[in-house]
Amino acid sequence: MTTDISPFETEMNRGFLQVLVLVLLEKNMYGYSMVKQLENKGYEVEENTLYPLLRRLEKKGLIKSKWDVSKDRPRKFYIITKDGRAVRCQLLKIWQQQNDILNHLLKENKNV
């Protein structure tokens, strides 16, 4: 019997995408450029997933936005805040700890 892992993948991606966005926004970026940069790295994300996340992160004060109307097409650029950097640092530590635990368990199970 084949088990559908898509609900698990969705849940894992939810937190991972938050970390990716906080890493990407060390420099000014607009939403579509984030989608394309992630796509170029092999990570698919839809705009209708990214934009609500950006709004939530901005509401929490982890990123801020600014409109650039100097070109023909106005674009909303995002950048990480000081609080966002602090949260990103904590999330990366958690991710590293989880990764270490997983690798340790995999290594133990390989030797059994």
N, CA and C atoms as a LAMMPS dump frame, in Angstrom:
ITEM: TIMESTEP
0
ITEM: NUMBER OF ATOMS
336
ITEM: BOX BOUNDS ff ff ff
-5.0000000000000000e+02 5.0000000000000000e+02
-5.0000000000000000e+02 5.0000000000000000e+02
-5.0000000000000000e+02 5.0000000000000000e+02
ITEM: ATOMS id mol type element x y z
1 1 1 N 0.835 -1.173 0
2 1 2 C 0 0 0
3 1 3 C 0.888 1.247 0
4 2 1 N 0.61 2.202 -0.872
5 2 2 C 1.366 3.442 -0.961
6 2 3 C 0.716 4.491 -0.068
7 3 1 N 1.516 5.106 0.781
8 3 2 C 1.027 6.134 1.695
9 3 3 C 1.278 7.502 1.084
10 4 1 N 0.257 8.333 1.107
11 4 2 C 0.374 9.703 0.61
12 4 3 C 1.123 10.537 1.648
13 5 1 N 2.304 10.995 1.283
14 5 2 C 3.106 11.772 2.239
15 5 3 C 2.873 13.279 2.104
16 6 1 N 2.027 13.706 1.172
17 6 2 C 1.856 15.14 0.936
18 6 3 C 1.44 15.92 2.186
19 7 1 N 0.58 15.394 3.084
20 7 2 C 0.291 16.169 4.298
21 7 3 C 1.535 16.371 5.177
22 8 1 N 2.385 15.359 5.238
23 8 2 C 3.621 15.484 6.018
24 8 3 C 4.563 16.507 5.371
25 9 1 N 4.663 16.421 4.054
26 9 2 C 5.524 17.355 3.326
27 9 3 C 5.041 18.791 3.514
28 10 1 N 3.735 18.996 3.447
29 10 2 C 3.171 20.33 3.633
30 10 3 C 3.527 20.878 5.007
31 11 1 N 3.383 20.054 6.019
32 11 2 C 3.684 20.479 7.383
33 11 3 C 5.172 20.805 7.547
34 12 1 N 6.032 19.979 6.985
35 12 2 C 7.476 20.237 7.075
36 12 3 C 7.855 21.511 6.32
37 13 1 N 7.255 21.718 5.168
38 13 2 C 7.572 22.885 4.345
39 13 3 C 7.135 24.192 4.982
40 14 1 N 6.073 24.148 5.766
41 14 2 C 5.538 25.37 6.371
42 14 3 C 6.607 26.066 7.214
43 15 1 N 7.237 25.353 8.11
44 15 2 C 8.274 25.95 8.95
45 15 3 C 9.546 26.24 8.184
46 16 1 N 9.875 25.336 7.259
47 16 2 C 11.104 25.5 6.48
48 16 3 C 11.041 26.764 5.628
49 17 1 N 9.881 27.041 5.042
50 17 2 C 9.733 28.225 4.202
51 17 3 C 9.933 29.499 5.013
52 18 1 N 9.476 29.51 6.244
53 18 2 C 9.682 30.689 7.091
54 18 3 C 11.171 30.97 7.279
55 19 1 N 11.935 29.925 7.53
56 19 2 C 13.383 30.085 7.7
57 19 3 C 14.014 30.555 6.397
58 20 1 N 13.622 29.944 5.285
59 20 2 C 14.173 30.344 3.985
60 20 3 C 13.926 31.824 3.715
61 21 1 N 12.719 32.283 3.981
62 21 2 C 12.38 33.69 3.737
63 21 3 C 13.228 34.597 4.616
64 22 1 N 13.393 34.24 5.881
65 22 2 C 14.205 35.069 6.774
66 22 3 C 15.672 35.082 6.354
67 23 1 N 16.127 34.022 5.734
68 23 2 C 17.502 33.992 5.208
69 23 3 C 17.591 34.834 3.933
70 24 1 N 16.642 34.671 3.04
71 24 2 C 16.662 35.418 1.777
72 24 3 C 16.594 36.926 1.981
73 25 1 N 15.852 37.351 2.99
74 25 2 C 15.579 38.78 3.144
75 25 3 C 16.673 39.55 3.86
76 26 1 N 17.863 39.017 3.854
77 26 2 C 19 39.794 4.339
78 26 3 C 19.261 40.954 3.372
79 27 1 N 18.766 40.805 2.159
80 27 2 C 18.816 41.917 1.194
81 27 3 C 17.395 42.164 0.696
82 28 1 N 17.129 43.38 0.24
83 28 2 C 15.806 43.739 -0.269
84 28 3 C 15.397 42.818 -1.405
85 29 1 N 14.194 42.284 -1.315
86 29 2 C 13.661 41.438 -2.39
87 29 3 C 12.161 41.645 -2.466
88 30 1 N 11.623 41.454 -3.64
89 30 2 C 10.175 41.448 -3.776
90 30 3 C 9.73 40.001 -3.957
91 31 1 N 8.449 39.76 -3.749
92 31 2 C 7.918 38.407 -3.691
93 31 3 C 8.261 37.53 -4.871
94 32 1 N 8.028 38.038 -6.082
95 32 2 C 8.267 37.217 -7.271
96 32 3 C 9.738 36.825 -7.377
97 33 1 N 10.644 37.722 -7.008
98 33 2 C 12.072 37.39 -7.076
99 33 3 C 12.426 36.302 -6.052
100 34 1 N 11.728 36.293 -4.915
101 34 2 C 11.958 35.223 -3.932
102 34 3 C 11.508 33.885 -4.505
103 35 1 N 10.336 33.883 -5.128
104 35 2 C 9.82 32.656 -5.748
105 35 3 C 10.825 32.129 -6.762
106 36 1 N 11.336 33.002 -7.614
107 36 2 C 12.278 32.596 -8.663
108 36 3 C 13.608 32.126 -8.072
109 37 1 N 14.113 32.815 -7.065
110 37 2 C 15.381 32.409 -6.463
111 37 3 C 15.252 31.041 -5.813
112 38 1 N 14.16 30.808 -5.108
113 38 2 C 13.939 29.508 -4.491
114 38 3 C 13.774 28.43 -5.554
115 39 1 N 13.056 28.755 -6.613
116 39 2 C 12.869 27.814 -7.72
117 39 3 C 14.21 27.434 -8.339
118 40 1 N 15.085 28.403 -8.496
119 40 2 C 16.419 28.138 -9.06
120 40 3 C 17.256 27.228 -8.161
121 41 1 N 16.933 27.198 -6.868
122 41 2 C 17.639 26.321 -5.924
123 41 3 C 16.953 24.965 -5.788
124 42 1 N 15.845 24.776 -6.533
125 42 2 C 15.151 23.491 -6.497
126 42 3 C 14.013 23.417 -5.495
127 43 1 N 13.609 24.544 -4.938
128 43 2 C 12.52 24.579 -3.958
129 43 3 C 11.335 25.307 -4.58
130 44 1 N 10.266 24.587 -4.805
131 44 2 C 9.071 25.154 -5.428
132 44 3 C 8.165 25.765 -4.368
133 45 1 N 7.768 26.999 -4.576
134 45 2 C 6.798 27.663 -3.707
135 45 3 C 5.888 28.51 -4.589
136 46 1 N 4.614 28.443 -4.299
137 46 2 C 3.648 29.216 -5.068
138 46 3 C 3.503 30.599 -4.447
139 47 1 N 3.204 31.573 -5.292
140 47 2 C 3.029 32.935 -4.8
141 47 3 C 1.893 33.018 -3.79
142 48 1 N 0.829 32.228 -4.005
143 48 2 C -0.299 32.281 -3.067
144 48 3 C 0.031 31.629 -1.727
145 49 1 N 1.182 31.029 -1.599
146 49 2 C 1.696 30.533 -0.316
147 49 3 C 2.646 31.565 0.288
148 50 1 N 3.461 32.169 -0.561
149 50 2 C 4.483 33.104 -0.091
150 50 3 C 3.894 34.407 0.442
151 51 1 N 2.974 35.021 -0.301
152 51 2 C 2.492 36.348 0.087
153 51 3 C 1.768 36.373 1.436
154 52 1 N 0.922 35.383 1.748
155 52 2 C 0.347 35.379 3.109
156 52 3 C 1.412 35.217 4.197
157 53 1 N 2.451 34.419 3.912
158 53 2 C 3.549 34.267 4.865
159 53 3 C 4.255 35.604 5.071
160 54 1 N 4.514 36.326 3.996
161 54 2 C 5.161 37.632 4.11
162 54 3 C 4.323 38.58 4.957
163 55 1 N 3.02 38.57 4.757
164 55 2 C 2.137 39.427 5.567
165 55 3 C 2.192 39.04 7.046
166 56 1 N 2.2 37.734 7.338
167 56 2 C 2.276 37.29 8.738
168 56 3 C 3.609 37.686 9.383
169 57 1 N 4.702 37.5 8.639
170 57 2 C 6.019 37.866 9.177
171 57 3 C 6.119 39.37 9.408
172 58 1 N 5.513 40.141 8.509
173 58 2 C 5.534 41.596 8.675
174 58 3 C 4.68 42.009 9.878
175 59 1 N 3.541 41.386 10.03
176 59 2 C 2.662 41.695 11.162
177 59 3 C 3.361 41.408 12.492
178 60 1 N 4.215 40.37 12.516
179 60 2 C 4.966 40.019 13.728
180 60 3 C 6.197 40.9 13.918
181 61 1 N 6.498 41.761 12.943
182 61 2 C 7.655 42.647 13.052
183 61 3 C 8.972 42 12.676
184 62 1 N 8.923 40.835 12.015
185 62 2 C 10.152 40.13 11.647
186 62 3 C 10.71 40.599 10.311
187 63 1 N 9.852 41.161 9.484
188 63 2 C 10.275 41.781 8.228
189 63 3 C 9.518 43.092 8.089
190 64 1 N 9.996 43.936 7.205
191 64 2 C 9.262 45.161 6.889
192 64 3 C 9.24 45.307 5.375
193 65 1 N 8.319 46.123 4.9
194 65 2 C 8.173 46.286 3.458
195 65 3 C 8.188 47.766 3.087
196 66 1 N 8.481 47.979 1.813
197 66 2 C 8.512 49.34 1.279
198 66 3 C 8.182 49.255 -0.202
199 67 1 N 7.324 50.129 -0.657
200 67 2 C 6.971 50.171 -2.07
201 67 3 C 8.017 50.955 -2.847
202 68 1 N 8.404 50.419 -3.996
203 68 2 C 9.278 51.121 -4.938
204 68 3 C 8.416 51.468 -6.148
205 69 1 N 8.151 52.755 -6.318
206 69 2 C 7.306 53.205 -7.431
207 69 3 C 8.129 53.948 -8.482
208 70 1 N 9.435 53.79 -8.438
209 70 2 C 10.314 54.509 -9.364
210 70 3 C 10.307 53.917 -10.776
211 71 1 N 9.834 52.697 -10.921
212 71 2 C 9.806 52.035 -12.236
213 71 3 C 8.377 52.04 -12.755
214 72 1 N 8.208 51.514 -13.968
215 72 2 C 6.881 51.459 -14.577
216 72 3 C 5.893 50.673 -13.731
217 73 1 N 6.398 49.599 -13.128
218 73 2 C 5.537 48.719 -12.337
219 73 3 C 5.957 48.792 -10.87
220 74 1 N 5.078 49.317 -10.008
221 74 2 C 5.427 49.39 -8.582
222 74 3 C 5.665 47.997 -8.002
223 75 1 N 6.652 47.906 -7.116
224 75 2 C 6.97 46.632 -6.472
225 75 3 C 7.113 46.861 -4.978
226 76 1 N 6.64 45.867 -4.224
227 76 2 C 6.763 45.913 -2.775
228 76 3 C 7.98 45.078 -2.385
229 77 1 N 8.965 45.737 -1.824
230 77 2 C 10.186 45.069 -1.398
231 77 3 C 10.125 44.767 0.091
232 78 1 N 10.742 43.662 0.456
233 78 2 C 10.78 43.215 1.851
234 78 3 C 12.225 43.115 2.298
235 79 1 N 12.429 43.313 3.609
236 79 2 C 13.756 43.183 4.215
237 79 3 C 13.561 42.696 5.659
238 80 1 N 14.509 41.939 6.149
239 80 2 C 14.432 41.425 7.518
240 80 3 C 14.711 42.556 8.508
241 81 1 N 14.097 42.476 9.68
242 81 2 C 14.319 43.449 10.747
243 81 3 C 15.301 42.873 11.768
244 82 1 N 15.661 43.713 12.733
245 82 2 C 16.538 43.257 13.821
246 82 3 C 15.88 42.093 14.562
247 83 1 N 14.593 42.211 14.862
248 83 2 C 13.873 41.114 15.529
249 83 3 C 13.838 39.872 14.643
250 84 1 N 13.689 40.076 13.342
251 84 2 C 13.689 38.956 12.405
252 84 3 C 15.023 38.217 12.408
253 85 1 N 16.108 38.96 12.505
254 85 2 C 17.428 38.33 12.564
255 85 3 C 17.581 37.497 13.833
256 86 1 N 17.072 38.011 14.938
257 86 2 C 17.157 37.278 16.204
258 86 3 C 16.341 35.986 16.123
259 87 1 N 15.143 36.067 15.558
260 87 2 C 14.3 34.874 15.411
261 87 3 C 14.957 33.894 14.454
262 88 1 N 15.498 34.406 13.344
263 88 2 C 16.18 33.543 12.374
264 88 3 C 17.325 32.787 13.041
265 89 1 N 18.1 33.462 13.846
266 89 2 C 19.215 32.826 14.548
267 89 3 C 18.716 31.698 15.442
268 90 1 N 17.65 31.949 16.181
269 90 2 C 17.082 30.923 17.059
270 90 3 C 16.533 29.75 16.243
271 91 1 N 15.849 30.043 15.148
272 91 2 C 15.286 28.975 14.316
273 91 3 C 16.387 28.122 13.696
274 92 1 N 17.472 28.76 13.281
275 92 2 C 18.572 28.002 12.696
276 92 3 C 19.246 27.107 13.743
277 93 1 N 19.322 27.579 14.984
278 93 2 C 19.861 26.744 16.06
279 93 3 C 18.966 25.536 16.295
280 94 1 N 17.654 25.761 16.317
281 94 2 C 16.701 24.655 16.498
282 94 3 C 16.84 23.662 15.358
283 95 1 N 16.904 24.175 14.137
284 95 2 C 17.043 23.307 12.962
285 95 3 C 18.319 22.478 13.064
286 96 1 N 19.416 23.095 13.479
287 96 2 C 20.686 22.374 13.604
288 96 3 C 20.596 21.297 14.674
289 97 1 N 19.97 21.607 15.799
290 97 2 C 19.803 20.616 16.861
291 97 3 C 18.961 19.441 16.374
292 98 1 N 17.879 19.739 15.686
293 98 2 C 17.012 18.679 15.158
294 98 3 C 17.763 17.831 14.136
295 99 1 N 18.523 18.472 13.3
296 99 2 C 19.301 17.761 12.294
297 99 3 C 20.352 16.859 12.954
298 100 1 N 20.996 17.368 13.991
299 100 2 C 21.986 16.557 14.725
300 100 3 C 21.338 15.327 15.356
301 101 1 N 20.172 15.524 15.972
302 101 2 C 19.455 14.401 16.589
303 101 3 C 19.078 13.371 15.537
304 102 1 N 18.538 13.827 14.422
305 102 2 C 18.138 12.916 13.35
306 102 3 C 19.331 12.137 12.815
307 103 1 N 20.421 12.82 12.559
308 103 2 C 21.625 12.139 12.05
309 103 3 C 22.159 11.131 13.065
310 104 1 N 22.112 11.486 14.341
311 104 2 C 22.568 10.567 15.391
312 104 3 C 21.7 9.32 15.412
313 105 1 N 20.385 9.489 15.346
314 105 2 C 19.475 8.337 15.354
315 105 3 C 19.642 7.476 14.117
316 106 1 N 19.808 8.12 12.97
317 106 2 C 20.02 7.353 11.727
318 106 3 C 21.306 6.544 11.798
319 107 1 N 22.343 7.144 12.355
320 107 2 C 23.619 6.446 12.495
321 107 3 C 23.481 5.274 13.451
322 108 1 N 22.784 5.471 14.575
323 108 2 C 22.559 4.384 15.544
324 108 3 C 21.795 3.231 14.9
325 109 1 N 20.745 3.548 14.171
326 109 2 C 19.921 2.522 13.546
327 109 3 C 20.656 1.785 12.427
328 110 1 N 21.581 2.471 11.814
329 110 2 C 22.386 1.825 10.752
330 110 3 C 23.303 0.761 11.34
331 111 1 N 23.754 0.995 12.565
332 111 2 C 24.684 0.061 13.217
333 111 3 C 23.976 -1.096 13.921
334 112 1 N 22.654 -1.078 13.957
335 112 2 C 21.918 -2.151 14.656
336 112 3 C 21.79 -3.375 13.786
